Amino acid sequence: MRNAQFSEPDPKTLDAIKRVLGPAGWKAPQDASRYFEDPRGRFRGQASLIALPASTAQVAEIVRLCAANSIGIVPYSGGTGVVAGQLAIDSDNAIVVSLERMNKVRHFSVDDSVIVVEAGCILENVHTAAQDHDMMFPLNMASKGSCCIGGNLATNAGGIQVLRYGNARDLCLGIEAVLPDGTVLDELSPLHKNNTGYDLRHLLIGSEGTLGIITAATLKLKPQYPDTSTAFLAIQSPAKGLAVFQEMKRHLGDTISAVELMRGLGLTLVASKFPGLRPPFAQTPDWAILLEASGALGLGDRMQEALGACFDKDLLTDAVVAQSQSQRDSLWALRENTPAANRMAGAFCNSDTSVPLSRIDDFVKDTLQAIFDIHPDVQINSYGHLGDGNIHHNVLPPNGVSKADFLSANPGIIDAVRLAINDVTQKHNGSISAEHGIGRLKTDDLETYASAARYDTLKRIKAALDPKSIMNPGALIR
Ligand SMILES: Cc1cc2nc3c(=O)[nH]c(=O)nc-3n(C[C@H](O)[C@H](O)[C@H](O)COP(=O)(O)OP(=O)(O)OC[C@H]3O[C@@H](n4cnc5c(N)ncnc54)[C@H](O)[C@@H]3O)c2cc1C
């Protein structure tokens, strides 16, 4: 992992940027430590200035100043990214551009089923704004209270409802962005059909701040359904989990919005770190699935039929269906607190790879074996989005051993485990980054595992749009 070096900003240019932003529009780095924090506590960012623009015009003006003076820009939204894309790690020459003051809902249209929001809108606030109009915005993840639409689009975030609604890319109809030379690209129209050349919206989505700063977006809304059914299912293996998913699809069709896999070890971990949370089974199963469906009234009855069919086929060992919103929330709390429980338990490796659904069972078996081959006593908490083939492995020190002691006794184990998981992923035709992106953490891995054609094309696009490489230098492509 490297961070590109670029020259120290000239104080006169920094002053000019401050003048554009006004006194409330910037912070000195010493007053802004929160912009340098990594949610997993591994890295620390740096910068020469935190810019807090209040409008697209201000963003454009400071980008123009940076372009003219070759100053690097690190776009920043909620700071929840887990691959250090929002953190300049080994140089304080860049400026951070945080979109937090650009957090307005600009427009809402029930007829178009869209909401137009600024990039600094917190995801959960978009959920609330949609609900106020009896609609819903389906992008959802455990970081929803902090992450923002700009970051969600820049990382093409996934989360727990990709199965039914797609990832951030699928939920965005239009985009407004400032390109690396300061040009404002205004493509916020809610058109469903627009074949007028390259889709620039999709080029910016998933570009992790390396091709421009997203300032606003037109997001697709979905209807709120009257009935939701949530089941927590005990299973013996990921293979049984997939069979349950197939059987449930036969009964519930496209109403299924989430199929989350959890390991028994993870359930025990969450219960130990969050004493109010308990798995709802007499015995902790080897594996469990949290499955949710929403649709027309009567869904609960269809869920019961579907579960009966699963029991008849010997796919489940136990099942609990939430009978109220508070029971649903408790089941989801087990899943949503898993990343925090991993961190509290000293997870030293957190993978984010995906494989075709048909390969999940072999992928899980092979990765667990490959990790135990490296160290037989580590604990592995595997969980994630079974319905999308995106299982996260979190590797923890052996029981009773602290992370610090374990890592000092096993130098090199973090890289060894990461590469082992990547190799198994590649063997099963998967992707080394399913939903978190590349950031600064996985630039070497991208270069290693992407095809030469893909990597070269990515580099050529970057060079064409950002010839001075001022946009998030060191992220995605070195
Ligand atoms: C507890 C927890 C759970 C998570 N669960 C999920 C999950 O289920 N699925 C998932 O996909 N991710 C998940 N994440 C990762 C993270 O929340 C997502 O990547 C999220 O989309 C990042 O949004 P952000 O606003 O925090 O962006 P930031 O962290 O601020 O930035 C992320 C990247 O986007 C760039 N960027 C930010 N804003 C802009 C902008 N306006 N224009 C251009 N580039 C920009 C940054 O430079 C950086 O490269 C989780 C993280 C945590 C901590």
The ligand as an SDF file (V2000), in Angstrom:
LIG
                    3D

 53 58  0  0  0  0  0  0  0  0999 V2000
  -19.7440   -0.6670   10.8150 C   0  0  0  0  0  0  0  0  0  0  0  0
  -19.5610   -0.5640    9.3270 C   0  0  0  0  0  0  0  0  0  0  0  0
  -20.3600   -1.3330    8.4800 C   0  0  0  0  0  0  0  0  0  0  0  0
  -20.2150   -1.2480    7.0940 C   0  0  0  0  0  0  0  0  0  0  0  0
  -21.0190   -2.0060    6.3050 N   0  0  0  0  0  0  0  0  0  0  0  0
  -20.9200   -1.8960    4.9790 C   0  0  0  0  0  0  0  0  0  0  0  0
  -21.7560   -2.6760    4.1250 C   0  0  0  0  0  0  0  0  0  0  0  0
  -22.5550   -3.4940    4.5650 O   0  0  0  0  0  0  0  0  0  0  0  0
  -21.6090   -2.5030    2.7900 N   0  0  0  0  0  0  0  0  0  0  0  0
  -20.7060   -1.6220    2.2610 C   0  0  0  0  0  0  0  0  0  0  0  0
  -20.6350   -1.4890    1.0360 O   0  0  0  0  0  0  0  0  0  0  0  0
  -19.8890   -0.9040    3.0440 N   0  0  0  0  0  0  0  0  0  0  0  0
  -19.9710   -1.0110    4.3730 C   0  0  0  0  0  0  0  0  0  0  0  0
  -19.1370   -0.2690    5.1700 N   0  0  0  0  0  0  0  0  0  0  0  0
  -18.1290    0.6200    4.5740 C   0  0  0  0  0  0  0  0  0  0  0  0
  -18.5760    2.0930    4.4050 C   0  0  0  0  0  0  0  0  0  0  0  0
  -19.6190    2.4340    5.2920 O   0  0  0  0  0  0  0  0  0  0  0  0
  -18.9880    2.3500    2.9640 C   0  0  0  0  0  0  0  0  0  0  0  0
  -17.8720    2.1810    2.1150 O   0  0  0  0  0  0  0  0  0  0  0  0
  -19.5950    3.7550    2.7210 C   0  0  0  0  0  0  0  0  0  0  0  0
  -20.1730    3.7700    1.4400 O   0  0  0  0  0  0  0  0  0  0  0  0
  -18.5880    4.8710    2.8440 C   0  0  0  0  0  0  0  0  0  0  0  0
  -19.2970    6.0920    2.8710 O   0  0  0  0  0  0  0  0  0  0  0  0
  -18.6900    7.3660    3.6220 P   0  0  0  0  0  0  0  0  0  0  0  0
  -19.6620    8.4810    3.4380 O   0  0  0  0  0  0  0  0  0  0  0  0
  -18.3460    7.0630    5.0090 O   0  0  0  0  0  0  0  0  0  0  0  0
  -17.4150    7.6350    2.7400 O   0  0  0  0  0  0  0  0  0  0  0  0
  -15.9050    8.0130    3.1560 P   0  0  0  0  0  0  0  0  0  0  0  0
  -15.3760    7.0010    4.0980 O   0  0  0  0  0  0  0  0  0  0  0  0
  -15.8320    9.4270    3.6090 O   0  0  0  0  0  0  0  0  0  0  0  0
  -15.1820    7.8630    1.7730 O   0  0  0  0  0  0  0  0  0  0  0  0
  -15.0800    6.6320    1.1220 C   0  0  0  0  0  0  0  0  0  0  0  0
  -14.4190    6.8210   -0.2510 C   0  0  0  0  0  0  0  0  0  0  0  0
  -15.2250    7.6340   -1.0790 O   0  0  0  0  0  0  0  0  0  0  0  0
  -14.5260    8.8270   -1.4630 C   0  0  0  0  0  0  0  0  0  0  0  0
  -15.5160    9.9100   -1.3800 N   0  0  0  0  0  0  0  0  0  0  0  0
  -16.1970   10.3060   -0.2840 C   0  0  0  0  0  0  0  0  0  0  0  0
  -17.0560   11.2710   -0.6100 N   0  0  0  0  0  0  0  0  0  0  0  0
  -16.9060   11.5150   -1.9310 C   0  0  0  0  0  0  0  0  0  0  0  0
  -17.5310   12.4200   -2.8440 C   0  0  0  0  0  0  0  0  0  0  0  0
  -18.4890   13.2600   -2.4530 N   0  0  0  0  0  0  0  0  0  0  0  0
  -17.1170   12.3830   -4.1330 N   0  0  0  0  0  0  0  0  0  0  0  0
  -16.1590   11.5340   -4.5550 C   0  0  0  0  0  0  0  0  0  0  0  0
  -15.5370   10.6630   -3.7230 N   0  0  0  0  0  0  0  0  0  0  0  0
  -15.9250   10.6490   -2.4290 C   0  0  0  0  0  0  0  0  0  0  0  0
  -13.4020    8.9670   -0.4570 C   0  0  0  0  0  0  0  0  0  0  0  0
  -12.3150    9.6980   -0.9890 O   0  0  0  0  0  0  0  0  0  0  0  0
  -13.0710    7.5170   -0.1900 C   0  0  0  0  0  0  0  0  0  0  0  0
  -12.2620    7.0280   -1.2200 O   0  0  0  0  0  0  0  0  0  0  0  0
  -19.2410   -0.3670    6.5510 C   0  0  0  0  0  0  0  0  0  0  0  0
  -18.4280    0.4020    7.4030 C   0  0  0  0  0  0  0  0  0  0  0  0
  -18.5770    0.3030    8.7700 C   0  0  0  0  0  0  0  0  0  0  0  0
  -17.6910    1.1460    9.6490 C   0  0  0  0  0  0  0  0  0  0  0  0
  1  2  1  0
  2  3  1  0
  2 52  2  0
  3  4  2  0
  4  5  1  0
  4 50  1  0
  5  6  2  0
  6  7  1  0
  6 13  1  0
  7  8  2  0
  7  9  1  0
  9 10  1  0
 10 11  2  0
 10 12  1  0
 12 13  2  0
 13 14  1  0
 14 15  1  0
 14 50  1  0
 15 16  1  0
 16 17  1  0
 16 18  1  0
 18 19  1  0
 18 20  1  0
 20 21  1  0
 20 22  1  0
 22 23  1  0
 23 24  1  0
 24 25  2  0
 24 26  1  0
 24 27  1  0
 27 28  1  0
 28 29  2  0
 28 30  1  0
 28 31  1  0
 31 32  1  0
 32 33  1  0
 33 34  1  0
 33 48  1  0
 34 35  1  0
 35 36  1  0
 35 46  1  0
 36 37  1  0
 36 45  1  0
 37 38  2  0
 38 39  1  0
 39 40  1  0
 39 45  2  0
 40 41  1  0
 40 42  2  0
 42 43  1  0
 43 44  2  0
 44 45  1  0
 46 47  1  0
 46 48  1  0
 48 49  1  0
 50 51  2  0
 51 52  1  0
 52 53  1  0
M  END
$$$$
